[in-house]
Amino acid sequence: MKTEGNRSLAEVLRDEMVMKDRIVGLLREEPKTIPELAEALGYPSHEVVLWVMALWRYGTVAEMKQGRNEEYFKYTLSASH
Protein backbone atom coordinates (compact mmCIF):
# COMPACT_ATOMS: atom_id res chain seq x y z
CA MET A 1 0.00 0.00 0.00
CA LYS A 2 1.36 3.41 -0.99
CA THR A 3 -0.31 6.40 0.60
CA GLU A 4 2.65 8.53 1.67
CA GLY A 5 4.71 10.86 -0.49
CA ASN A 6 4.45 11.51 -4.18
CA ARG A 7 5.56 8.83 -6.59
CA SER A 8 6.87 9.70 -10.02
CA LEU A 9 4.59 9.27 -12.99
CA ALA A 10 6.83 6.44 -14.20
CA GLU A 11 6.30 4.58 -10.91
CA VAL A 12 2.53 5.03 -11.10
CA LEU A 13 2.36 3.89 -14.72
CA ARG A 14 4.58 0.89 -13.99
CA ASP A 15 1.87 -0.37 -11.61
CA GLU A 16 -0.87 -0.10 -14.26
CA MET A 17 -1.03 -3.79 -15.21
CA VAL A 18 -1.20 -4.98 -11.59
CA MET A 19 -3.76 -2.36 -10.67
CA LYS A 20 -5.87 -3.17 -13.72
CA ASP A 21 -6.66 -6.61 -12.33
CA ARG A 22 -7.38 -5.24 -8.87
CA ILE A 23 -9.69 -2.50 -10.23
CA VAL A 24 -11.55 -4.95 -12.47
CA GLY A 25 -12.04 -7.24 -9.47
CA LEU A 26 -13.49 -4.40 -7.39
CA LEU A 27 -15.81 -3.32 -10.21
CA ARG A 28 -17.09 -6.88 -10.61
CA GLU A 29 -18.53 -6.50 -7.10
CA GLU A 30 -20.34 -3.21 -7.83
CA PRO A 31 -19.82 0.14 -9.58
CA LYS A 32 -17.51 2.49 -7.68
CA THR A 33 -16.29 6.09 -7.78
CA ILE A 34 -12.62 7.04 -8.00
CA PRO A 35 -12.54 7.87 -4.25
CA GLU A 36 -14.15 4.51 -3.42
CA LEU A 37 -11.61 2.67 -5.56
CA ALA A 38 -8.76 4.66 -4.02
CA GLU A 39 -9.91 3.76 -0.51
CA ALA A 40 -10.32 0.07 -1.39
CA LEU A 41 -6.90 -0.06 -3.07
CA GLY A 42 -5.08 2.02 -0.48
CA TYR A 43 -3.67 4.43 -3.08
CA PRO A 44 -4.29 8.16 -3.57
CA SER A 45 -7.08 9.24 -5.91
CA HIS A 46 -4.68 11.03 -8.26
CA GLU A 47 -2.97 7.70 -9.00
CA VAL A 48 -6.21 5.73 -9.29
CA VAL A 49 -7.64 8.20 -11.80
CA LEU A 50 -4.71 7.48 -14.15
CA TRP A 51 -5.35 3.74 -13.99
CA VAL A 52 -9.12 4.09 -14.41
CA MET A 53 -8.68 6.46 -17.37
CA ALA A 54 -6.37 3.93 -19.03
CA LEU A 55 -9.03 1.24 -18.52
CA TRP A 56 -11.66 3.62 -19.91
CA ARG A 57 -9.50 4.41 -22.94
CA TYR A 58 -9.17 0.72 -23.79
CA GLY A 59 -12.89 0.05 -23.29
CA THR A 60 -12.56 -2.02 -20.12
CA VAL A 61 -14.60 0.33 -17.95
CA ALA A 62 -17.37 2.84 -18.61
CA GLU A 63 -18.81 5.64 -16.56
CA MET A 64 -22.40 5.32 -15.46
CA LYS A 65 -24.90 8.13 -15.88
CA GLN A 66 -24.53 10.57 -13.04
CA GLY A 67 -27.55 11.59 -10.99
CA ARG A 68 -28.11 15.24 -10.19
CA ASN A 69 -27.12 14.88 -6.56
CA GLU A 70 -24.08 12.70 -7.15
CA GLU A 71 -20.71 14.35 -6.79
CA TYR A 72 -18.63 11.71 -8.62
CA PHE A 73 -19.13 9.44 -11.61
CA LYS A 74 -19.34 5.75 -10.84
CA TYR A 75 -17.42 3.37 -13.04
CA THR A 76 -18.45 -0.12 -14.03
CA LEU A 77 -17.09 -2.79 -16.33
CA SER A 78 -18.05 -2.28 -19.96
CA ALA A 79 -20.47 -4.72 -21.58
CA SER A 80 -17.63 -6.57 -23.29
CA HIS A 81 -15.96 -7.46 -19.98
C-alpha positions in Angstrom: 0.0 0.0 0.0 1.4 3.4 -1.0 -0.3 6.4 0.6 2.7 8.5 1.7 4.7 10.9 -0.5 4.5 11.5 -4.2 5.6 8.8 -6.6 6.9 9.7 -10.0 4.6 9.3 -13.0 6.8 6.4 -14.2 6.3 4.6 -10.9 2.5 5.0 -11.1 2.4 3.9 -14.7 4.6 0.9 -14.0 1.9 -0.4 -11.6 -0.9 -0.1 -14.3 -1.0 -3.8 -15.2 -1.2 -5.0 -11.6 -3.8 -2.4 -10.7 -5.9 -3.2 -13.7 -6.7 -6.6 -12.3 -7.4 -5.2 -8.9 -9.7 -2.5 -10.2 -11.5 -5.0 -12.5 -12.0 -7.2 -9.5 -13.5 -4.4 -7.4 -15.8 -3.3 -10.2 -17.1 -6.9 -10.6 -18.5 -6.5 -7.1 -20.3 -3.2 -7.8 -19.8 0.1 -9.6 -17.5 2.5 -7.7 -16.3 6.1 -7.8 -12.6 7.0 -8.0 -12.5 7.9 -4.2 -14.2 4.5 -3.4 -11.6 2.7 -5.6 -8.8 4.7 -4.0 -9.9 3.8 -0.5 -10.3 0.1 -1.4 -6.9 -0.1 -3.1 -5.1 2.0 -0.5 -3.7 4.4 -3.1 -4.3 8.2 -3.6 -7.1 9.2 -5.9 -4.7 11.0 -8.3 -3.0 7.7 -9.0 -6.2 5.7 -9.3 -7.6 8.2 -11.8 -4.7 7.5 -14.2 -5.3 3.7 -14.0 -9.1 4.1 -14.4 -8.7 6.5 -17.4 -6.4 3.9 -19.0 -9.0 1.2 -18.5 -11.7 3.6 -19.9 -9.5 4.4 -22.9 -9.2 0.7 -23.8 -12.9 0.1 -23.3 -12.6 -2.0 -20.1 -14.6 0.3 -18.0 -17.4 2.8 -18.6 -18.8 5.6 -16.6 -22.4 5.3 -15.5 -24.9 8.1 -15.9 -24.5 10.6 -13.0 -27.5 11.6 -11.0 -28.1 15.2 -10.2 -27.1 14.9 -6.6 -24.1 12.7 -7.2 -20.7 14.4 -6.8 -18.6 11.7 -8.6 -19.1 9.4 -11.6 -19.3 5.7 -10.8 -17.4 3.4 -13.0 -18.4 -0.1 -14.0 -17.1 -2.8 -16.3 -18.1 -2.3 -20.0 -20.5 -4.7 -21.6 -17.6 -6.6 -23.3 -16.0 -7.5 -20.0 
